[in-house]
């Protein structure tokens, strides 16, 4: 357990002399906007594992130096959330990330495997997952907590080696590297655009254009309010209330009280601010974009193209060992065929650039010839 600045400095110096380190975090995220970091795990090998105590350490900038060092590979499983937490805790932007969950999708496995399942498949080791609901802020840590935390990083170096050795050919390995490079960009794992938060609200796509503009302003206000108070979004005002206000276009505080399930306390505290957000949404000259998941209507020609696209992705994915889910989702594929058939406005989708465009080159060639 690393509990002093001297110990942290010495560990980081050792880590920066290696080719790769494994990392993970444990945190509590129930009553705050930001996760409360309880533990950081770091492994130099399967027998050389450490727990860094962020409660005892006030300054984690040393660890930030390691995270930002492009010469050392940082191995995570399902990296984005850990990267967001560590970036905020250390003040550094992590570089040279290897995500074993993502990378597994380039080896014939699915890109959604838990660490337990991936370790079982590749190493035939059973990890105990008994501490998933534990309090990582409480000290001292119990032996069971320590064992659980160490196991989360103990095998990641070995998993990375096995994944890299399982990839079919250098081209696919370059595709994986291209995908991993996105994790060097903080925009990949942080959402800094408050005005786009409404797109993450379930059923936002059911609103009309005015309702969407209202929801955008309400969600933008709530995001700033939650962040300033360091409270969960839902503890400010639940999604269902925001949707109800937007759908009914409630501009008066009394209408908000009576027309939604908002609590009396929240109405007293936030009613005026929400009413102002509604008026701002109605007056907005910038229309809100509907979520991509909103129903996309396909013509018969679009449906035929979509069937060909899905068949190609499935077939080529099986041959090259790539999980189709990495290529994209159903909404993206529908929009892609409509763009190629010129039955909707052109947009730049991720399938139209980089390695995904290369993967789909046969489909693009067929679409161009029709």
N, C-alpha and C positions, 0 to 999 in steps of 0.2 A: 504494500500500500504506500503510494507516494503522497506524503502529507506536508513536505517542506519545499521551499523554492530551490534549495540546493539539490535535493533529490530529483526534482523535476528537471532542473538544468542538466544534471548528469545523465538522466534517462534520455532526454532529447538529443544530447550530444552523441550518445551511443546509437540512437535510432537514425540519426542523419548520416551515420557511417555505413548503414545497411542499404540493400537494394529496395526493400519493401517492408512495410509494417502493417499490421492488422489493427483496426480501430473499431470501437463501438461506443455507444452511450446508453446510459440508463437515466430516466427522468420521470417526473411527475407532471401531468398536464390535465388537471381537473378543474382548478379554480382560478386559472390565470390565462392571460392572452398568450404570453410566452411560456414555453415549457420551462420547468425548474430543473436544472441539471443536477443529478444526484451522484453520477459516477461516470468516469471515462475509462474504458479498457484499452490497453495497448499491448500487443504481442510482437516480440522480435522472432520468436519461434514457438513451437508447441510446448516447450518447456521453459520458456523465458517470457512470462506474462506478468503484466502489472496492472494495478488499479490506481488511477489518479483521482484524488479526492478533491473535487471542486468546492466542497464546503470548507475544507481546511485551507485551501489555497485561494488567495485573493487575486493573484495575478497569473493568468494562463497564457500570457504573451509568448513565453518560451515554447509552449505547445503550438502556438500559432506559427512560429518560425518553421517548425517541422511540417505543419499542414501546407504551408505556402512554398515549401522547397520542391521545385520541379524535378529534382534528381532522385527523389525517393517516392516509390509507388505507395499510395495509401489505399489499403484494401478494406472495403466495407461490404456488408450484405444489406441491400436495399438502402443505398447511400443518401438520397436526397434529404430526408428528415435529419439524419445525423449531421450532414454538412451544414444545414441551416442552423442547427443548435450550436455546433462547434464554431462556425463562423462568427456568430453573435457573441459567444463566450470568449473567444480569443482575439477578435478584431481583425482576423486574417481571412483571406479567400483561399480555400484549399485548392491545390493543383495536383495533377497526375493521379487521378482517382481510378480505382478498379472496383467495379460493383459486381460481386459474384452473382447476385440475383439476376441482373441484366445480362451478364456474360453467359450465364447458363443457357439463355435463349438462343445462343449462337452455336450450341453443341448438340442440338436435337432434343434438349429438355425444354420445359416451359419456363418462361421468364417470370413466373409468379411463385416459384417454389420457396417455401420457408427455409430458413437455415437448417432446421432439424431435418427436413426431408432431403435437402441437398447433401448434407454431410452423410446421411444414411445411404443415399444412392452412390456417392463417390467414394466414401471411406468405410462404409458399413459400420458406422459408429452411431449409437443411440444417445442423443443429447437429452438430458432431463430438462423439462420446461415447467418447473414447479414454482418459479418465482415471478411469473409474468404480472401478478397483481400486487407485488410487494412495495413497501415504502422505502424508496432509495434515498430519502433524505434523512432517515433516522440513523443514528450512530449509537453504539458500534454495529457494524454489519454482522449478521449471523453467518456461520460457516456455510449454510446452504446458499445464502445470497452470494457469497464470495465465489463458491464453486460454479454457480450458475453464470455469474458475470464473466469469469475467466473462460468458460467454455464457449462463450459467444465470440471470442477472438482466437482461441487456441488453434483452431484448424483452418483458419481462413487462408493462410499462406499455402498450405497443401492443396486446398480447394482451388485456388487460383492456378497453381501449376497444372493440376489435372484438367481444368477447363481449357487452358491454353493448348495442352497437348491433344485435346479432343476435337479442336476446330479443324474443319476440312479445308486445308489449303491456305495460302498466304492472302488471297483476295478477301476471303471471309474474315480472316484475322484483321485485315486493314479496315473492313467494315465495322468490326467491333471497336477498334481503336477510334474510328471516327465518331461512333456513337458515345463512347466514353468521354471523348473530349468535350462534349456538351456539358459535362459535370464540372468542367473548369470555369464555366460561366455561372456566376451566382444567380442569374435570372432563371436558370434551370430549376433551382430548388427554393427560391424565395419568390413571394408574390408582392412586389413593391407597388403595383398599380391598384390602388384602392378602388378606382373607378371601374375596374373589371371584376370586382368581387361578386357582383350580382350574377355573373355567369355561372358561379358555382352553386347557386341556390336551386335546389330541386324544384321542378315545375315552373321555373322562370320562363321556359319556352311556351307555356300556355297563355302568356299575357299578350295583349295587343300592343302596338307600338307605344301608345301613351303610357300604358301600364309598365312596359319595360323601362321607359325613361324614368318613371317614378321609382321603380325598384332600384335602378342604378343609383339614383341620388340617395335613397334610403340606406342602401348597403354601403355606399361610400361614407355617409355620415356615421353609420354604426361601426365601421372598421376603425375610423379615427377615434371614436369614443372608447371602444374596447381597448385599443392600444394605449390611449392616454391613462386609462384607469387600470390597465393590466388585468382585465377580466375577460372571460370567454365571450365570444360574440353572442351566443345564445343566452348568456346571463344579462346582457343589456336588453335585447329584444329578440325573441325567437324568430326563425325564418318564417314560420306560418303567419305571424302577425304582419311582417313586412309584406308578404305576398297578399294578404287580405287587404291591407291598405292600398297597395298598388292596383289590385284588381278592381276595387270599388272606387279608387281615386278619391279617398277621403282627405279633405283639405282642412277640416275643423277638428280641434282637439276632442270635443264632445262626440263627434262622429267616430273618431278613432276609438274612444272609450267604448262606445255602444256597438260599433260595427265589427269589432275584433275580439279576440280572447286575451288581449293585453291585461296585465295586472294593474290594479289601481295605483300601486307604487310606481311602476314603470311609466304609466300614463302621466302621473304628476311630475315625474322627473324629466321625461323625454318628450312629452306630447307636443310641446311648442316646437321643438327642434324637428320632430318628424313632420309636423304640418308644414314647416318651412321647406323641408326637403321635397315634399309633395308638390308644392307650388313651384319649386325650382325645376322639378322634373317636367311639369306641364308646360313651363315656359321655355324649356330647352330647345335650342335650334339645332342641336346635334342629336340625331336619332340614335337610340340605343340599338346595338347589334344583337340579334337573337342568338341564343346559344347554338353551337354547332349541332347539338343533339336534337334540336327542334326538327319535327317531321319534315323530311326531304321527299317531295313527290317525284317519282320516277316515271318517265314515259316507257313504252314497250321497248324502245331502242336502248334506253338507259338500263332497263332491267336485264336485257340480253348482254350488254357490256359488263354489268356488275357480275353476272354469272361467270363470264369468261375471266374476269379479274380474280374472283374468289377461287376459281379452279386453278388458275396459274399460280397464285400465291400458295395454295395448299400443296400442289404438286412440286413446285420448285422448293418450297420450304422443307418438304420431306427429303428431297434429294440433297440439299445443301445443309440440312440440319439447323434451319432457322425457324423459330417459333413464329407463326403467322401474326400473332398479337403484336410483335415488335414492328411489323411493317405498318400497322395502323389499325384503326377501329372501323366499325361499320359506317358511322356517320361520315368519316373521312373518305371511305371508298365510294359511298353514294355521291358525295360532292365531287370527287375526282372524275367519275364517269360523266357527270353532268357538265363539268367544265370541258372535258375532252369532246363531248358531243355538242358543245356550244349551246347548251340549253339553260345555262345560268351564267352569271357574271364570273369572270376569271379571278381566281384567288391563288396566292402562292401557298400550296400545301407542302408539308415535309416530304410527301411522296414524289414531288416534282423536282427534287434537288438531292445532291449527295448520293450516298450509297443506296438509298431506297430507289432513286431514279434508275440506277444501274440494275438493281434487282428486278425492276419492272420494265426494263427496256423492251422486252418482247411484246408486252402489252401495249406500250406506247407506239411501237412500230405497227402493230395491228390496227390500233385506233387511227393512226395517221393514214393508213391505206384504205380505210373504209369510206 
